Amino acid sequence: MVVLVALASVAVVVAAHLHRGGPAAVRSARPQAAHAASPGSTAGSTAGSSGPTGPSSTAGTPTSTAPSAPAWSAPALVDPFGHLSSLSCASPSFCMGLDADLHGSYLFAGGAWSRVAMPGGAYLGAVSCPTAGSCVAVDANAHLWTYADGAWSHASSLRAEPVASNLTSISCATPASCMVGTTGGEVLGLSRGVLVRSWKLAQEPFGGVACPTSAFCVAVSGDEAFTYAGGTWSRGVPLDHPRSQAQRYAHFLDAVACSSPSFCVAVDSSGDAFTDAAGQWSAGVMVAGVGLASVSCPAAGRCMALGSDGEAFHLSGGSWSSATPAASGAGDPTTLSVAVSCPLATWCAATDAGHVATYASP
């Protein structure tokens, strides 16, 4: 499973559910968003050519006319090793990506990408950059790095005892305040790089965590969403009806993003999106015919989601757009399906593990 760190906010097993509580989830038969056919795009098959463009498209359900499908640039090769697993952009001029296989990090600054060494080798898991020039990263072995003043710190261990689960997701509201999700169903609270509290919330891995403020976060595990407020985490709220184990695999929540405590979106591996508006989770809306791997919401009502086949879906005006390839176009096998990060509603970056493409709207 791919891990995403959603800005303004960034493994599947089946186990018994926890006792569920917390805010009531709005449940009903899930509406399916009607999409127009995917618009055509014109783009070169190599980096540096013109990005894809497409005509406006409309969608009927659920609420309004869908926004025009966004246009993406041609993807540029950033990580020649092909292991760019996490991406976080604090602004259109500052992004950080992590290579998951001992090859360090990649920085976007000054209009160009460059490789940045990290002290010691590590299988890096996730990164969050709450401000330009400041990032926090975690690896599979409970190590933490901080990026400041143009360099990464040496790794520090979050725990003295052996780690039984991997650190898979992180969201930092500020450089000093972060939450980390693990494969063991735990969430770790960090203050200035030090572990101050851990919560065992779920039996399944956390697909993502999003903290728009230091006092509010949402994390997703299995088919449940957990909310952090008032200094503690709620019990899980189920976003899907109870299903067989096989069906639950098809509806695993893969990512979550929040622009503020009053607006969050979670996406799952069946292509559904769920919206939390001031504590009430909506019924799922089918956005894609494939799983949604990542989502980023820079503003209330404005999100970008990536399908596992590399297509992008844009939420605006209450509706999701039809699919637009977040890649260079026909004839290019690149599919940017690993992670998306949008520091602004008008600018996003997406990666396929080696390449990065950008979306810029007037």
N, C-alpha and C positions, 0 to 999 in steps of 0.2 A: 504494500500500500504506500502511496505517496503522501508525504506530509506537507502541509501547507501552513505558512504563517501568514495570517491575513493582517493587512495593515488597517489602521484605524480600528483597528480592533485591538492568522497566521494572523495493517495486519488484521486480519479478521479471525476471531474465534467466537464460538458460541458457548454461552454459559447461562446459568440461571439468572433471572432478573433480580435486581434489588427490589425491596419494597419501594413503591413509587409514591411520590407526593409532590409538594411544591405547587406552583401556579397551575391552574386548570388549563389543559391543552384543548384547543378547539378541534374537535374531531368530527369528520363527516366523510362521505364518499369523496375521494380526491378528484378535483376537476382536472381535466387535461387541457393544457394551453394549446390553442389551435395556431399553427404556424403556417406561414406562406412557404413556398418552396425556397430553399437556400439560394440567395442571390449569387450571380456569377461574380468572379473576381478576375482582375488582371494583375499579374505579378510575374516577375522573373523567377527563375529557379535557383538563383544564387544570391548570396548576401550582397546588399548594396543596390539591388534593383528596386523599382517602385513597389510600394506596398499594395495589397489588394484593396479594391474598392467595390462597392456594390450598391444597387438601387435600394430605395426605401422598401421596407416590407411591413406587413400588417399582421396582427394576430387578433383573434376574436376573444376567446376566453383567456384570462379570467375577468379583466376589468375594463380594458381600454385598448386603443390602437397601439400596437407595438412600436418601439422606437426604430429608427433606421439602423440597419445592421452596421456595426462599426468596421472601419477599415484598419488593417494591420500592415505594418512594414514587412519587408522580406526579413526572414530570420538571419541573424549574423552569428557565426561560430564564435562562442565565448570560451567554452571548456572543451578542448580537444580530446580530453579523456572520456567525455560523455557521461559524467556522473553528477551534473549540477542538479541537486536534489531539493534545494530550498532557496527561495528568493524573497527578498524584502526590500522595498523601496520607500524611503522616507520622503522623497521628492522626485520630480522628473530628472533631477541632476545628481541624485545619489541613490544607488542600489548596491546591495551586497548579495552574492550568491555563494552557496557552499557546495563543494565537491564532496560527495559521500564516501569516496574511496581513497583517502590519504593524500589528496592533491590540493588541499588548502581551500582558499576562497578566491572569489573574483569580484573586484570592485568596479562599479561604474561611477566615474567622476570626471569632470572636465570634458564630457562628451565622448569618452572612450572607455572600454573595458580593459582592465589589467589584472594580472594575477597577484595576489597578496599572500605572502607566506604566513603560516600559523605555526608557532613554536610547538614542536612535537607532532608526530603523525596521529591522526584520529579518524575514525569513521563518523563523520559529522552528521548530526541529525536534523537540526533546524536552527534558523536564525531569525531574529527580530530586530529591526532598526527603528526605534521610536522617533529619533531625530536624525537629521543629516549629520554624518560624522560619528554617530554613536550606535553600536550594535551589541547584541548579546547572542552567543551561540552555545549549543549544547551538543554532546555526542552520545553514542550508545552506552558509554560506561560512566555516566553521571559526572562528566567533566564539563566545566563551564569556561568560556573565553569571553572577554570584553574587548571591543574595538573602540579606541579613542585616540585622539591626537595622531591619526594616520597609521596606527599599528595595533596588532592584536597582543593582548596580554598572554602570559604563560597560563596554561590550564590550571584551574583549581578544582579540587574534588568537592562535590556537594555532600558526599556521604563518606563516613569512615569505614562502614561495613561493606561487604561485597554487595553489588547491585544485582537484584534479581530481575529487574525489568529495564528496558531501554527507554531513554528519553526521546520522545518522538515529535513533540511540538512545543512551541514557546510563543508567548505574546507578552510584550513589555509595553505598558502604558507610558512609562518614563524609563530613562536609563537605570533608575534605581529600583523599579518595581516590576517584577515579572511573575508569570505563572507558567508552569511547565507540565505538559501531559506525558504520561508514560504508557507503555504497553501493559503494565500490570494493573491498570485501572486507578492509579493514583494521580493526584495533582499536587505539585510542589510549589509552595510560595517562596519567592526569593526577594530579599531586600538588600540592595547594594552587593549583589553577588553571593549572598550568604543564605543558606536554607534556613528559614524561620518557622515553617510549618508544613506538614504534609497531611493530605486527606485521602483516605481510601474510599472512593466513591462508587466504583463500578467493578464488575467482574470481567469486563472486556476492555481492550485497548482504547485509549482516547484518540479519536481521529483528528481532533483539532481543538484549539483553545483561542479565544479572542477577548482581549481586555481593552476596551476603549478608554477606560479610566482606571486608576489604581484601586478604586472602590467597587468596580463592577466588571465581571467577566462572565463568559459563557463557554462551556466545554461540551463536546459531544462524544458519546461512547455507545457503540451498538446502535440501538434505535432511540436512545434517550439524550435529552439535553439537561445540563446542570447549570445552575446560576449561582454566581458568587456575589453576595451583597450583604452589607452589615457585618462584614468580617468573617462570614462563614458560607459554606456551600449548601445549596438546597439538595434534596433528594431528586433523582432523575424524573423528568417528565417525558413519557413516551410520545414520540412523534409519528409512530406507526401503530396500527392495530396489531394485536398479538397474531403471530403467524407461525407456521411450521419453521423448523430450523433452516430448511432449504430456502424458504422465502425470506427469512431474516438475513441470510447471506446476501440476497439480492437487494436488501434495503438498509445496508449499513451506512450510517452517517459518516461521510468522509472528511468534511471540512465545515468550518463555521467562520463567519466574519461579522463584526459589529462596527457601525459608524458611531454609535452612541449607546447609552444604556436603554434607549427607547427604540432602537432599530437594529435587528440582527437577522441574518439569513444563514440557514444550514442547508447543505446539499448532501444527497446520498448516492449510493452506487447503482441505483436504478434510474437516475436522471431526474429525480424530484427535488424541488426546492421548498423550504418551509420558512415562513417569515414570523419573527417575534416582534410585535408592535406593543411596547409598553407592558410586557409580561404575558401577553396572550399569543401562543403559537398558532398559526393558521394551519388548515389542512394542507396537505402537500399538493403542489402543482407540478404536473409533468412538463419539464422544460426541454428535456432531450430524450432521444431514444436509446442513449447509452449512459453509462454512469458519469456523474459529475465529479471530477477529481479535486477541484479547488474552487474557491470563491473569494472575492475581495470586494468590500463595500466602503468606499471612501466618503459617502454621504447618505443621508436617509433617502431611501427609495432608489438609490443608484448603486448597482453592483455589476460585476463582471464574473462569469463562471466559465470554467473550461471543462469540456467533455473529454472522456478518455480517448476519443478519436481525434482530438486536436481542434475541435470546433469551439468557438467562443459564443457565449450568449450574454446579452446586455439587458439588464433590468433598468427601466426608466419609465416614468409615468404610470406605474402600476402594472406593467406588462413586460414579459421577456421577449426579446427579439428572436427572429429565426436564426438558424445557425450561420456563422461566418467562419471560414477556415482561418485559424490563427497561425498561418504558415505562408510560405512563399508562393504557393499556387500550384497549378497543374504540373505534373511530372516530377515534383519534389516529394520525397518520402517523409520529409520532416513533418511531425505533428506536435505542436506545442501543447502538451497535455499534462505536464508535471505540476506547474505552479503558476499562479497569476498574482500580481501585486499592483494595486492602484492607489497611489498616494492622493490622486485627484480624480474627480469624476470625468475629467477630460484627458487623462493620461494613465496608461497601464503598461506593464511589462509582463511577458509570459515566456516560459522556457520549456524545452522538451528534454532536458538533461544535458544538452550540449550547446544548443542555439538559444538565442533570445530575440524576440520580436517585440516591437512597441506599437501601441495604439495611441494616436493623438487626434483629438477632436477639436475643431475650431472653437 
